[in-house]
Amino acid sequence: MNRISIRWRIAVWSTLAFGIVLFAFAALLYGMLYRMHYRQVDDGLKNRFEKVRVDLETTTTPDQNFANWVRKFGKHLEISGVAVAPDGRIVAAANSLNQMPDSEWKTIVQPGPVFDSQMIPGFGHGRLARGSIETPTGTHTLILVAEMEHIDEELRGVAKVLWSTIPLMLVMVVIVSYVLAMKALSPVEQLTQRSNEITAENLHQRLPVPNPHDELGHLAKTINSMISRLEKSFAEVRRFSDDASHELRTPVTIIQSEAEMGLELTDVQDEASTRFKSILEECSRLTAVTSQLLALSRSESSAAGMKLASIDLEAMAEEVIRSLQPRITGRQLSLALIRNGPMKIESDQERVRQVFHNLLENSIKYTPTGGNIEVVLTHSSNLVNIEFRDSGIGIGAEHSDRIFDRFYKAHSGDEGLSSQHDQNSFPPSTGLGLSIVRSILDSLGGEIELIERPPWRTVFQVSLPTKPS
């Protein structure tokens, strides 16, 4: 039942409740009609019985009077009768009751009629009123029988109408309940849709509150309050990243400058020179970390800050490759740019360049000397696909789910490297490059995923819309 939607549950429960009420009403209606008809028949039989009794109390010829009454019943009324003398002899009987067993014509000593229903051979379903009548010649028994076929037929018709109408009404109730539930829950669908549209990049948006006084209004206000708290928390985190990056840059720059000056001194000993070089390397690493933290913070800011422009992806790829050419040449790498035609999109030029730079730098960093790198540009529908392929050390399957997390380094230990490569032969990583790429692509409406495409060891596929949504 938990897998069924709320609208269907409302429809089912409403139909079930209505069905119970409907069945109870149908049973009550049928019972009332049944009792009403039988009471009318019983009243008619009782009235006839009383008329016969009054007429025969003073008569001196009861047998003749019984015969006259029985003949009158059979001719004018839907009532038949049988009169039995004190000695058990049948004084008078309607023709329709001739097939009734003699055992049924027993003498009844009760003064008033006793009512009963039974099937009578040759007569059908009948309602019987039996009672004794005192006459000058003794106690006679009178049995009056009312024909019930027409009443049974009427009750069967009522039952047929009820049992054929109830299923149709239940089907209509299901449909109406579902439609009403869908209409009542339509604001929930709108809240769900609007909630899904709110991401870390647009936490300034809020859900509409059409009626703040009903349950859905309270729910929307609660969600808006939660979004406000999240927006505040995100703003504090981003502000901290910005402040920390800016505050770290100044002392790191000073330390780096002092170390460079120390290296330039002519009387520096070899041990001191080694220490100054180590300081410079750590300063470079800290500078890279602060720069990337600042870039990550900016990439996660609102998409409203984007500067849209027409971008030639082929030209941009060539520009980034030229900027990294010294490193490519230094590691004796082979880099190929493959495209199948002009590739132009409308997006933020600086952010797209950052994506190219980070992914190419990642391939250069983890591809051994003499390795191969490919950048493949393809176009499909309203998307541009860019694949960054390299023959580097690869990324283990156990790291694929976390490589886009901040500060996660898939190659920080022996488990992240292939057995034929020494981890010390590759430069250290900050663990922020891929996080920045994914954050930028999220703000641009793009996607990135790590895919398998043998014989390449690492392949990142980037998808970018040709126009912003």
C-alpha positions as a Markdown table, in Angstrom:
| # | Residue | x | y | z |
|---|---|---|---|---|
| 1 | Met | 0.0 | 0.0 | 0.0 |
| 2 | Asn | 3.0 | 2.3 | 0.7 |
| 3 | Arg | 4.0 | 2.1 | -3.0 |
| 4 | Ile | 0.6 | 3.5 | -4.1 |
| 5 | Ser | 0.5 | 7.3 | -4.6 |
| 6 | Ile | -1.5 | 9.4 | -2.2 |
| 7 | Arg | -4.1 | 10.3 | -4.7 |
| 8 | Trp | -4.8 | 6.6 | -5.4 |
| 9 | Arg | -4.9 | 5.9 | -1.7 |
| 10 | Ile | -7.4 | 8.7 | -1.2 |
| 11 | Ala | -9.5 | 7.4 | -4.0 |
| 12 | Val | -9.4 | 3.8 | -2.7 |
| 13 | Trp | -10.2 | 4.7 | 0.9 |
| 14 | Ser | -13.0 | 7.1 | -0.3 |
| 15 | Thr | -14.5 | 4.4 | -2.5 |
| 16 | Leu | -14.2 | 1.8 | 0.3 |
| 17 | Ala | -16.0 | 4.1 | 2.8 |
| 18 | Phe | -18.6 | 5.1 | 0.2 |
| 19 | Gly | -19.1 | 1.4 | -0.7 |
| 20 | Ile | -19.7 | 0.4 | 2.9 |
| 21 | Val | -22.2 | 3.2 | 3.3 |
| 22 | Leu | -23.8 | 2.4 | -0.1 |
| 23 | Phe | -24.1 | -1.3 | 0.7 |
| 24 | Ala | -25.6 | -0.5 | 4.2 |
| 25 | Phe | -28.1 | 1.9 | 2.6 |
| 26 | Ala | -29.0 | -0.7 | -0.1 |
| 27 | Ala | -29.6 | -3.4 | 2.6 |
| 28 | Leu | -31.6 | -1.0 | 4.7 |
| 29 | Leu | -33.7 | 0.1 | 1.7 |
| 30 | Tyr | -34.3 | -3.5 | 0.7 |
| 31 | Gly | -35.2 | -4.5 | 4.3 |
| 32 | Met | -37.6 | -1.6 | 4.7 |
| 33 | Leu | -39.4 | -2.4 | 1.4 |
| 34 | Tyr | -39.5 | -6.0 | 2.4 |
| 35 | Arg | -41.0 | -5.3 | 5.8 |
| 36 | Met | -43.4 | -2.7 | 4.3 |
| 37 | His | -44.8 | -5.1 | 1.7 |
| 38 | Tyr | -45.2 | -8.0 | 4.1 |
| 39 | Arg | -46.8 | -5.7 | 6.7 |
| 40 | Gln | -49.3 | -4.5 | 4.1 |
| 41 | Val | -50.1 | -8.1 | 3.2 |
| 42 | Asp | -50.4 | -9.2 | 6.8 |
| 43 | Asp | -52.7 | -6.2 | 7.5 |
| 44 | Gly | -54.9 | -7.2 | 4.6 |
| 45 | Leu | -55.0 | -10.8 | 5.7 |
| 46 | Lys | -55.8 | -9.8 | 9.3 |
| 47 | Asn | -58.6 | -7.5 | 8.1 |
| 48 | Arg | -60.2 | -10.3 | 6.0 |
| 49 | Phe | -59.8 | -12.7 | 8.9 |
| 50 | Glu | -61.6 | -10.3 | 11.3 |
| 51 | Lys | -64.5 | -9.8 | 8.8 |
| 52 | Val | -65.0 | -13.5 | 8.4 |
| 53 | Arg | -64.8 | -14.0 | 12.2 |
| 54 | Val | -67.4 | -11.3 | 12.9 |
| 55 | Asp | -69.7 | -12.7 | 10.2 |
| 56 | Leu | -69.5 | -16.3 | 11.5 |
| 57 | Glu | -69.9 | -15.7 | 15.3 |
| 58 | Thr | -73.7 | -15.6 | 15.1 |
| 59 | Thr | -74.5 | -17.6 | 12.1 |
| 60 | Thr | -76.3 | -21.0 | 12.3 |
| 61 | Thr | -74.8 | -22.2 | 9.0 |
| 62 | Pro | -71.1 | -21.7 | 9.3 |
| 63 | Asp | -70.2 | -24.2 | 6.6 |
| 64 | Gln | -72.3 | -22.2 | 4.0 |
| 65 | Asn | -70.9 | -18.9 | 5.1 |
| 66 | Phe | -67.3 | -20.2 | 4.9 |
| 67 | Ala | -68.0 | -21.4 | 1.4 |
| 68 | Asn | -69.4 | -18.0 | 0.4 |
| 69 | Trp | -66.3 | -16.2 | 1.8 |
| 70 | Val | -63.8 | -18.5 | 0.2 |
| 71 | Arg | -65.7 | -18.2 | -3.2 |
| 72 | Lys | -65.6 | -14.4 | -2.8 |
| 73 | Phe | -61.9 | -14.4 | -2.1 |
| 74 | Gly | -61.0 | -16.4 | -5.1 |
| 75 | Lys | -63.2 | -14.2 | -7.4 |
| 76 | His | -62.4 | -10.7 | -6.4 |
| 77 | Leu | -59.2 | -10.7 | -4.3 |
| 78 | Glu | -55.6 | -12.0 | -4.5 |
| 79 | Ile | -56.5 | -14.0 | -1.4 |
| 80 | Ser | -57.4 | -17.6 | -1.2 |
| 81 | Gly | -58.8 | -19.5 | 1.7 |
| 82 | Val | -59.5 | -22.9 | 3.3 |
| 83 | Ala | -62.0 | -23.5 | 6.1 |
| 84 | Val | -61.6 | -26.6 | 8.3 |
| 85 | Ala | -64.5 | -28.0 | 10.6 |
| 86 | Pro | -63.9 | -29.0 | 14.2 |
| 87 | Asp | -63.8 | -32.7 | 13.1 |
| 88 | Gly | -61.0 | -31.9 | 10.5 |
| 89 | Arg | -63.3 | -31.9 | 7.6 |
| 90 | Ile | -62.5 | -29.3 | 4.9 |
| 91 | Val | -65.6 | -27.1 | 4.7 |
| 92 | Ala | -64.5 | -24.9 | 1.9 |
| 93 | Ala | -61.2 | -24.5 | -0.2 |
| 94 | Ala | -60.2 | -22.3 | -3.1 |
| 95 | Asn | -59.4 | -24.2 | -6.3 |
| 96 | Ser | -55.8 | -22.9 | -6.2 |
| 97 | Leu | -55.2 | -24.7 | -2.9 |
| 98 | Asn | -56.5 | -28.1 | -3.8 |
| 99 | Gln | -53.0 | -29.4 | -4.2 |
| 100 | Met | -52.0 | -28.4 | -0.7 |
| 101 | Pro | -51.2 | -31.4 | 1.5 |
| 102 | Asp | -54.0 | -32.3 | 4.0 |
| 103 | Ser | -51.4 | -32.2 | 6.8 |
| 104 | Glu | -51.4 | -28.4 | 6.4 |
| 105 | Trp | -55.1 | -28.2 | 7.2 |
| 106 | Lys | -54.7 | -28.9 | 10.9 |
| 107 | Thr | -56.9 | -27.2 | 13.4 |
| 108 | Ile | -55.4 | -24.1 | 15.1 |
| 109 | Val | -56.7 | -23.2 | 18.5 |
| 110 | Gln | -55.3 | -19.7 | 18.7 |
| 111 | Pro | -58.0 | -17.0 | 18.5 |
| 112 | Gly | -55.9 | -14.7 | 16.4 |
| 113 | Pro | -54.1 | -15.3 | 13.1 |
| 114 | Val | -50.6 | -16.7 | 13.0 |
| 115 | Phe | -48.6 | -15.5 | 9.9 |
| 116 | Asp | -46.2 | -17.7 | 7.9 |
| 117 | Ser | -44.7 | -17.8 | 4.4 |
| 118 | Gln | -44.1 | -21.0 | 2.4 |
| 119 | Met | -44.1 | -22.4 | -1.1 |
| 120 | Ile | -47.5 | -24.1 | -1.9 |
| 121 | Pro | -47.6 | -26.7 | -4.7 |
| 122 | Gly | -49.7 | -25.4 | -7.6 |
| 123 | Phe | -50.0 | -22.0 | -6.0 |
| 124 | Gly | -46.4 | -20.7 | -5.6 |
| 125 | His | -45.1 | -18.5 | -2.8 |
| 126 | Gly | -47.8 | -17.5 | -0.4 |
| 127 | Arg | -48.3 | -15.7 | 2.8 |
| 128 | Leu | -50.5 | -17.6 | 5.2 |
| 129 | Ala | -52.7 | -16.3 | 8.1 |
| 130 | Arg | -54.0 | -19.2 | 10.3 |
| 131 | Gly | -56.4 | -18.8 | 13.2 |
| 132 | Ser | -59.5 | -20.3 | 14.9 |
| 133 | Ile | -63.0 | -18.9 | 14.7 |
| 134 | Glu | -65.7 | -19.7 | 17.2 |
| 135 | Thr | -69.0 | -20.5 | 15.7 |
| 136 | Pro | -72.3 | -21.9 | 17.2 |
| 137 | Thr | -71.3 | -25.3 | 15.9 |
| 138 | Gly | -67.8 | -25.3 | 17.3 |
| 139 | Thr | -64.3 | -24.1 | 16.6 |
| 140 | His | -63.4 | -23.8 | 13.0 |
| 141 | Thr | -59.9 | -23.1 | 11.5 |
| 142 | Leu | -59.6 | -20.5 | 8.8 |
| 143 | Ile | -56.5 | -20.4 | 6.6 |
| 144 | Leu | -56.1 | -17.3 | 4.4 |
| 145 | Val | -53.4 | -17.3 | 1.7 |
| 146 | Ala | -52.1 | -14.2 | -0.1 |
| 147 | Glu | -50.3 | -14.6 | -3.4 |
| 148 | Met | -46.8 | -13.2 | -3.1 |
| 149 | Glu | -45.3 | -13.6 | -6.6 |
| 150 | His | -46.0 | -10.0 | -7.6 |
| 151 | Ile | -44.3 | -8.7 | -4.4 |
| 152 | Asp | -41.4 | -11.1 | -4.9 |
| 153 | Glu | -41.0 | -9.9 | -8.5 |
| 154 | Glu | -41.0 | -6.3 | -7.3 |
| 155 | Leu | -38.4 | -7.0 | -4.6 |
| 156 | Arg | -36.2 | -8.9 | -7.1 |
| 157 | Gly | -36.5 | -5.9 | -9.4 |
| 158 | Val | -35.4 | -3.6 | -6.6 |
| 159 | Ala | -32.5 | -5.9 | -5.7 |
| 160 | Lys | -31.4 | -6.1 | -9.4 |
| 161 | Val | -31.4 | -2.3 | -9.7 |
| 162 | Leu | -29.5 | -2.0 | -6.5 |
| 163 | Trp | -26.8 | -4.6 | -7.3 |
| 164 | Ser | -26.4 | -3.3 | -10.9 |
| 165 | Thr | -26.2 | 0.3 | -9.8 |
| 166 | Ile | -23.8 | 0.0 | -6.9 |
| 167 | Pro | -20.8 | -1.2 | -9.0 |
| 168 | Leu | -21.4 | 1.6 | -11.5 |
| 169 | Met | -21.6 | 4.1 | -8.6 |
| 170 | Leu | -18.4 | 2.8 | -7.1 |
| 171 | Val | -16.6 | 3.2 | -10.4 |
| 172 | Met | -17.8 | 6.7 | -10.6 |
| 173 | Val | -16.8 | 7.3 | -7.0 |
| 174 | Val | -13.2 | 6.0 | -7.8 |
| 175 | Ile | -13.0 | 8.4 | -10.8 |
| 176 | Val | -14.4 | 11.4 | -9.0 |
| 177 | Ser | -12.3 | 10.7 | -5.9 |
| 178 | Tyr | -9.2 | 10.4 | -8.0 |
| 179 | Val | -9.9 | 13.7 | -9.8 |
| 180 | Leu | -10.7 | 15.5 | -6.6 |
| 181 | Ala | -7.6 | 14.1 | -4.9 |
| 182 | Met | -5.5 | 15.1 | -7.9 |
| 183 | Lys | -6.9 | 18.6 | -7.8 |
| 184 | Ala | -6.4 | 18.8 | -4.0 |
| 185 | Leu | -2.8 | 17.6 | -4.3 |
| 186 | Ser | -1.9 | 19.7 | -7.4 |
| 187 | Pro | -0.3 | 22.3 | -5.2 |
| 188 | Val | 2.0 | 19.5 | -3.8 |
| 189 | Glu | 3.1 | 18.7 | -7.4 |
| 190 | Gln | 3.9 | 22.4 | -7.8 |
| 191 | Leu | 5.8 | 22.5 | -4.5 |
| 192 | Thr | 7.8 | 19.4 | -5.6 |
| 193 | Gln | 8.6 | 20.9 | -9.0 |
| 194 | Arg | 9.7 | 24.2 | -7.5 |
| 195 | Ser | 11.7 | 22.5 | -4.8 |
| 196 | Asn | 13.6 | 20.4 | -7.3 |
| 197 | Glu | 14.5 | 23.6 | -9.2 |
| 198 | Ile | 16.1 | 25.1 | -6.1 |
| 199 | Thr | 19.8 | 24.2 | -5.9 |
| 200 | Ala | 22.9 | 25.5 | -4.2 |
| 201 | Glu | 23.2 | 28.1 | -7.0 |
| 202 | Asn | 19.8 | 29.6 | -6.5 |
| 203 | Leu | 19.0 | 29.4 | -2.8 |
| 204 | His | 17.6 | 32.9 | -3.0 |
| 205 | Gln | 14.4 | 31.4 | -4.6 |
| 206 | Arg | 11.4 | 30.6 | -2.5 |
| 207 | Leu | 8.3 | 28.4 | -2.8 |
| 208 | Pro | 5.0 | 30.1 | -3.5 |
| 209 | Val | 2.5 | 30.2 | -0.6 |
| 210 | Pro | -0.9 | 30.7 | -2.2 |
| 211 | Asn | -2.8 | 30.1 | 1.0 |
| 212 | Pro | -0.8 | 30.5 | 4.2 |
| 213 | His | -3.7 | 29.3 | 6.4 |
| 214 | Asp | -4.1 | 25.7 | 5.1 |
| 215 | Glu | -1.8 | 22.7 | 5.6 |
| 216 | Leu | 0.0 | 23.1 | 2.2 |
| 217 | Gly | 0.6 | 26.8 | 3.1 |
| 218 | His | 2.2 | 25.7 | 6.4 |
| 219 | Leu | 4.3 | 23.1 | 4.6 |
| 220 | Ala | 5.5 | 25.7 | 2.0 |
| 221 | Lys | 6.4 | 28.2 | 4.8 |
| 222 | Thr | 8.3 | 25.5 | 6.6 |
| 223 | Ile | 10.3 | 24.6 | 3.5 |
| 224 | Asn | 11.0 | 28.2 | 2.8 |
| 225 | Ser | 12.3 | 28.6 | 6.3 |
| 226 | Met | 14.6 | 25.6 | 5.8 |
| 227 | Ile | 15.9 | 27.1 | 2.5 |
| 228 | Ser | 16.6 | 30.4 | 4.3 |
| 229 | Arg | 18.7 | 28.6 | 6.8 |
| 230 | Leu | 20.5 | 26.7 | 4.1 |
| 231 | Glu | 21.1 | 29.9 | 2.2 |
| 232 | Lys | 22.6 | 31.5 | 5.2 |
| 233 | Ser | 24.9 | 28.5 | 5.9 |
| 234 | Phe | 26.0 | 28.3 | 2.3 |
| 235 | Ala | 26.8 | 32.1 | 2.3 |
| 236 | Glu | 28.8 | 31.7 | 5.4 |
| 237 | Val | 30.8 | 28.8 | 3.9 |
| 238 | Arg | 31.5 | 30.7 | 0.7 |
| 239 | Arg | 32.4 | 33.9 | 2.6 |
| 240 | Phe | 34.8 | 31.8 | 4.7 |
| 241 | Ser | 36.4 | 30.4 | 1.6 |
| 242 | Asp | 36.8 | 33.8 | 0.0 |
| 243 | Asp | 38.2 | 35.3 | 3.2 |
| 244 | Ala | 40.5 | 32.4 | 3.9 |
| 245 | Ser | 41.9 | 32.5 | 0.3 |
| 246 | His | 42.5 | 36.2 | 0.4 |
| 247 | Glu | 44.0 | 36.2 | 3.9 |
| 248 | Leu | 46.3 | 33.3 | 3.0 |
| 249 | Arg | 47.6 | 34.9 | -0.1 |
| 250 | Thr | 49.4 | 37.7 | 1.6 |
| 251 | Pro | 51.6 | 35.8 | 4.1 |
| 252 | Val | 52.3 | 33.1 | 1.5 |
| 253 | Thr | 53.4 | 35.7 | -1.0 |
| 254 | Ile | 55.7 | 37.3 | 1.6 |
| 255 | Ile | 57.2 | 33.9 | 2.6 |
| 256 | Gln | 57.7 | 33.1 | -1.1 |
| 257 | Ser | 59.5 | 36.4 | -1.7 |
| 258 | Glu | 61.7 | 36.0 | 1.3 |
| 259 | Ala | 62.7 | 32.5 | 0.2 |
| 260 | Glu | 63.5 | 33.7 | -3.3 |
| 261 | Met | 65.7 | 36.4 | -1.9 |
| 262 | Gly | 67.4 | 33.9 | 0.3 |
| 263 | Leu | 68.2 | 31.7 | -2.7 |
| 264 | Glu | 69.8 | 34.7 | -4.5 |
| 265 | Leu | 72.3 | 35.3 | -1.7 |
| 266 | Thr | 75.7 | 34.2 | -2.9 |
| 267 | Asp | 76.8 | 32.8 | 0.5 |
| 268 | Val | 74.0 | 30.4 | 1.0 |
| 269 | Gln | 75.1 | 27.0 | 2.0 |
| 270 | Asp | 73.9 | 23.8 | 0.2 |
| 271 | Glu | 71.7 | 22.8 | 3.2 |
| 272 | Ala | 70.1 | 26.2 | 3.4 |
| 273 | Ser | 69.6 | 26.3 | -0.3 |
| 274 | Thr | 67.7 | 23.0 | -0.1 |
| 275 | Arg | 65.5 | 24.3 | 2.7 |
| 276 | Phe | 64.7 | 27.5 | 0.7 |
| 277 | Lys | 63.7 | 25.4 | -2.3 |
| 278 | Ser | 61.5 | 23.3 | -0.1 |
| 279 | Ile | 59.9 | 26.4 | 1.3 |
| 280 | Leu | 59.3 | 27.7 | -2.3 |
| 281 | Glu | 57.7 | 24.4 | -3.3 |
| 282 | Glu | 55.3 | 24.5 | -0.3 |
| 283 | Cys | 54.5 | 28.2 | -1.0 |
| 284 | Ser | 53.7 | 27.3 | -4.6 |
| 285 | Arg | 51.4 | 24.5 | -3.4 |
| 286 | Leu | 49.7 | 26.8 | -0.9 |
| 287 | Thr | 49.3 | 29.4 | -3.6 |
| 288 | Ala | 47.7 | 26.8 | -5.9 |
| 289 | Val | 45.4 | 25.7 | -3.0 |
| 290 | Thr | 44.2 | 29.2 | -2.2 |
| 291 | Ser | 43.7 | 30.1 | -5.9 |
| 292 | Gln | 41.7 | 27.0 | -6.4 |
| 293 | Leu | 39.6 | 27.5 | -3.3 |
| 294 | Leu | 38.8 | 31.0 | -4.5 |
| 295 | Ala | 37.9 | 29.7 | -7.9 |
| 296 | Leu | 35.7 | 27.0 | -6.4 |
| 297 | Ser | 34.0 | 29.6 | -4.2 |
| 298 | Arg | 33.3 | 31.8 | -7.2 |
| 299 | Ser | 32.1 | 28.9 | -9.4 |
| 300 | Glu | 29.5 | 28.1 | -6.7 |
| 301 | Ser | 28.2 | 31.6 | -6.6 |
| 302 | Ser | 24.9 | 32.5 | -8.3 |
| 303 | Ala | 24.6 | 31.8 | -12.0 |
| 304 | Ala | 23.4 | 35.4 | -12.4 |
| 305 | Gly | 27.1 | 36.5 | -12.3 |
| 306 | Met | 27.9 | 34.7 | -15.5 |
| 307 | Lys | 29.0 | 36.7 | -18.5 |
| 308 | Leu | 27.5 | 35.0 | -21.6 |
| 309 | Ala | 29.3 | 35.2 | -24.9 |
| 310 | Ser | 29.7 | 33.2 | -28.1 |
| 311 | Ile | 32.5 | 30.7 | -27.6 |
| 312 | Asp | 34.5 | 28.9 | -30.4 |
| 313 | Leu | 35.4 | 25.7 | -28.5 |
| 314 | Glu | 38.0 | 24.7 | -31.0 |
| 315 | Ala | 39.8 | 28.0 | -30.7 |
| 316 | Met | 39.5 | 27.9 | -26.9 |
| 317 | Ala | 41.0 | 24.3 | -26.8 |
| 318 | Glu | 43.9 | 25.4 | -29.0 |
| 319 | Glu | 44.5 | 28.4 | -26.8 |
| 320 | Val | 44.6 | 26.3 | -23.6 |
| 321 | Ile | 46.9 | 23.8 | -25.3 |
| 322 | Arg | 49.3 | 26.6 | -26.2 |
| 323 | Ser | 49.3 | 27.8 | -22.7 |
| 324 | Leu | 50.2 | 24.3 | -21.4 |
| 325 | Gln | 52.6 | 23.5 | -24.3 |
| 326 | Pro | 55.8 | 23.9 | -22.2 |
| 327 | Arg | 54.7 | 21.2 | -19.8 |
| 328 | Ile | 53.5 | 19.0 | -22.7 |
| 329 | Thr | 56.9 | 19.3 | -24.4 |
| 330 | Gly | 58.8 | 18.9 | -21.2 |
| 331 | Arg | 57.1 | 15.5 | -20.6 |
| 332 | Gln | 57.4 | 14.5 | -24.2 |
| 333 | Leu | 53.6 | 14.0 | -24.5 |
| 334 | Ser | 51.6 | 13.6 | -27.7 |
| 335 | Leu | 48.4 | 15.7 | -27.7 |
| 336 | Ala | 45.8 | 15.6 | -30.4 |
| 337 | Leu | 42.8 | 17.8 | -30.9 |
| 338 | Ile | 40.0 | 16.0 | -32.8 |
| 339 | Arg | 36.8 | 17.8 | -34.0 |
| 340 | Asn | 34.1 | 17.1 | -36.6 |
| 341 | Gly | 33.2 | 20.7 | -37.5 |
| 342 | Pro | 32.7 | 24.2 | -36.0 |
| 343 | Met | 31.8 | 24.0 | -32.3 |
| 344 | Lys | 30.2 | 27.2 | -30.9 |
| 345 | Ile | 28.2 | 27.6 | -27.8 |
| 346 | Glu | 26.8 | 30.5 | -25.8 |
| 347 | Ser | 28.2 | 30.4 | -22.3 |
| 348 | Asp | 30.7 | 32.0 | -19.8 |
| 349 | Gln | 34.1 | 32.1 | -21.5 |
| 350 | Glu | 36.2 | 32.2 | -18.3 |
| 351 | Arg | 34.4 | 29.3 | -16.7 |
| 352 | Val | 34.6 | 27.1 | -19.9 |
| 353 | Arg | 38.3 | 27.9 | -20.2 |
| 354 | Gln | 38.8 | 26.9 | -16.6 |
| 355 | Val | 37.1 | 23.5 | -17.4 |
| 356 | Phe | 39.5 | 22.9 | -20.3 |
| 357 | His | 42.5 | 24.0 | -18.3 |
| 358 | Asn | 41.8 | 21.8 | -15.3 |
| 359 | Leu | 41.0 | 18.7 | -17.2 |
| 360 | Leu | 44.0 | 19.1 | -19.6 |
| 361 | Glu | 46.3 | 19.8 | -16.6 |
| 362 | Asn | 45.0 | 16.7 | -14.9 |
| 363 | Ser | 45.8 | 14.6 | -18.0 |
| 364 | Ile | 49.3 | 16.1 | -18.3 |
| 365 | Lys | 50.0 | 15.6 | -14.6 |
| 366 | Tyr | 49.1 | 11.9 | -14.5 |
| 367 | Thr | 50.3 | 10.8 | -17.9 |
| 368 | Pro | 53.9 | 9.3 | -17.9 |
| 369 | Thr | 56.6 | 10.6 | -20.1 |
| 370 | Gly | 55.9 | 9.8 | -23.8 |
| 371 | Gly | 52.2 | 9.2 | -23.2 |
| 372 | Asn | 49.3 | 10.2 | -25.3 |
| 373 | Ile | 46.4 | 12.7 | -24.8 |
| 374 | Glu | 43.4 | 13.4 | -26.9 |
| 375 | Val | 40.7 | 16.1 | -26.8 |
| 376 | Val | 37.7 | 15.1 | -28.9 |
| 377 | Leu | 34.9 | 17.6 | -29.7 |
| 378 | Thr | 31.6 | 16.2 | -31.0 |
| 379 | His | 28.2 | 17.8 | -31.5 |
| 380 | Ser | 24.8 | 16.1 | -30.8 |
| 381 | Ser | 21.3 | 17.7 | -30.7 |
| 382 | Asn | 21.5 | 20.7 | -28.4 |
| 383 | Leu | 24.7 | 19.5 | -26.6 |
| 384 | Val | 28.4 | 19.7 | -27.2 |
| 385 | Asn | 30.4 | 16.7 | -25.9 |
| 386 | Ile | 34.1 | 17.0 | -25.1 |
| 387 | Glu | 36.2 | 14.0 | -24.1 |
| 388 | Phe | 39.6 | 14.3 | -22.4 |
| 389 | Arg | 41.4 | 11.0 | -23.0 |
| 390 | Asp | 44.9 | 10.0 | -21.7 |
| 391 | Ser | 47.1 | 7.0 | -21.5 |
| 392 | Gly | 48.0 | 7.8 | -17.9 |
| 393 | Ile | 47.9 | 5.9 | -14.7 |
| 394 | Gly | 44.1 | 5.6 | -14.7 |
| 395 | Ile | 41.6 | 5.9 | -11.8 |
| 396 | Gly | 40.6 | 2.8 | -9.9 |
| 397 | Ala | 36.9 | 1.8 | -9.8 |
| 398 | Glu | 36.9 | 2.2 | -6.0 |
| 399 | His | 37.7 | 6.0 | -6.5 |
| 400 | Ser | 35.2 | 6.7 | -9.3 |
| 401 | Asp | 32.4 | 7.8 | -6.9 |
| 402 | Arg | 34.5 | 10.3 | -5.0 |
| 403 | Ile | 36.9 | 11.8 | -7.4 |
| 404 | Phe | 34.7 | 15.0 | -7.7 |
| 405 | Asp | 34.7 | 15.5 | -3.9 |
| 406 | Arg | 36.7 | 18.3 | -2.4 |
| 407 | Phe | 40.3 | 17.5 | -1.4 |
| 408 | Tyr | 39.9 | 13.8 | -2.4 |
| 409 | Lys | 43.1 | 12.5 | -4.0 |
| 410 | Ala | 42.7 | 9.3 | -5.9 |
| 411 | His | 46.5 | 9.2 | -6.5 |
| 412 | Ser | 47.6 | 10.1 | -3.0 |
| 413 | Gly | 48.8 | 6.6 | -2.2 |
| 414 | Asp | 49.9 | 3.4 | -3.8 |
| 415 | Glu | 46.3 | 2.2 | -4.1 |
| 416 | Gly | 45.6 | 5.0 | -6.6 |
| 417 | Leu | 48.4 | 4.2 | -8.9 |
| 418 | Ser | 49.1 | 1.5 | -11.4 |
| 419 | Ser | 51.8 | -1.0 | -10.4 |
| 420 | Gln | 54.1 | 0.1 | -13.2 |
| 421 | His | 54.2 | 3.8 | -12.0 |
| 422 | Asp | 55.9 | 5.3 | -9.0 |
| 423 | Gln | 53.7 | 7.9 | -7.3 |
| 424 | Asn | 56.7 | 10.0 | -6.6 |
| 425 | Ser | 57.1 | 10.6 | -10.3 |
| 426 | Phe | 54.0 | 12.7 | -10.4 |
| 427 | Pro | 53.5 | 16.2 | -8.9 |
| 428 | Pro | 51.3 | 16.5 | -5.8 |
| 429 | Ser | 47.6 | 17.3 | -6.2 |
| 430 | Thr | 45.4 | 19.7 | -4.2 |
| 431 | Gly | 42.3 | 17.5 | -4.7 |
| 432 | Leu | 40.3 | 20.5 | -5.9 |
| 433 | Gly | 40.7 | 20.6 | -9.6 |
| 434 | Leu | 37.9 | 18.1 | -10.5 |
| 435 | Ser | 35.6 | 19.7 | -7.8 |
| 436 | Ile | 36.0 | 23.0 | -9.5 |
| 437 | Val | 35.2 | 21.5 | -12.9 |
| 438 | Arg | 32.0 | 19.9 | -11.6 |
| 439 | Ser | 31.0 | 23.0 | -9.8 |
| 440 | Ile | 31.5 | 25.1 | -12.9 |
| 441 | Leu | 29.6 | 22.7 | -15.1 |
| 442 | Asp | 26.7 | 22.7 | -12.6 |
| 443 | Ser | 26.5 | 26.4 | -12.9 |
| 444 | Leu | 26.6 | 26.2 | -16.7 |
| 445 | Gly | 23.9 | 23.5 | -16.9 |
| 446 | Gly | 26.5 | 20.9 | -18.0 |
| 447 | Glu | 27.6 | 17.5 | -16.8 |
| 448 | Ile | 30.8 | 15.5 | -16.4 |
| 449 | Glu | 31.4 | 11.8 | -15.9 |
| 450 | Leu | 34.2 | 9.3 | -15.8 |
| 451 | Ile | 33.7 | 6.7 | -18.6 |
| 452 | Glu | 35.4 | 3.7 | -19.9 |
| 453 | Arg | 36.8 | 3.8 | -23.5 |
| 454 | Pro | 39.6 | 1.3 | -24.0 |
| 455 | Pro | 42.5 | 1.4 | -24.6 |
| 456 | Trp | 42.5 | 4.9 | -22.9 |
| 457 | Arg | 43.2 | 4.7 | -19.2 |
| 458 | Thr | 41.2 | 7.8 | -18.2 |
| 459 | Val | 38.4 | 9.4 | -20.1 |
| 460 | Phe | 36.4 | 12.4 | -18.8 |
| 461 | Gln | 33.3 | 13.2 | -20.8 |
| 462 | Val | 31.9 | 16.8 | -20.5 |
| 463 | Ser | 28.5 | 17.8 | -21.9 |
| 464 | Leu | 27.7 | 21.5 | -22.4 |
| 465 | Pro | 24.4 | 23.0 | -23.7 |
| 466 | Thr | 24.8 | 25.1 | -26.8 |
| 467 | Lys | 22.6 | 27.7 | -25.2 |
| 468 | Pro | 21.9 | 28.5 | -21.6 |
| 469 | Ser | 18.6 | 27.1 | -20.3 |
